Amino acid sequence: MSTTDQGPPGPDWETIQQSAEFTQLRRRLRGFVFPMTVAFLAWYLLYVLLSDYAHDFMSTKVFGNINIGLIFGLLQFVSTFVITSLYVRHANKHLDPVAEKIREDVEGGEK
């Protein structure tokens, strides 16, 4: 067997990448990821800036030894889990059906 005999050709990835379905998939992904990234980074930056420049506010006790800074810090973890669940829901509803169609078209075209 020679090195030029590679078997049947694979999918035409450039055509797939330029297809309307793939463009829609990218647009839907970016439509979620970019705004959510900006929102999370703004929330995190607010936490960092308040921690650095608003000591009195962040050290305000809410109850017992629990202060606003601790609550905001814990809310960083909560926001991460919320964003993850929002992404999973978004992917299941808006991304996975389009990706499935692209996969079926690619696999159907090879057979």
Order of alpha helices (4+ residues) and beta strands (2+ residues): alpha-alpha-alpha-beta-beta-alpha-alpha
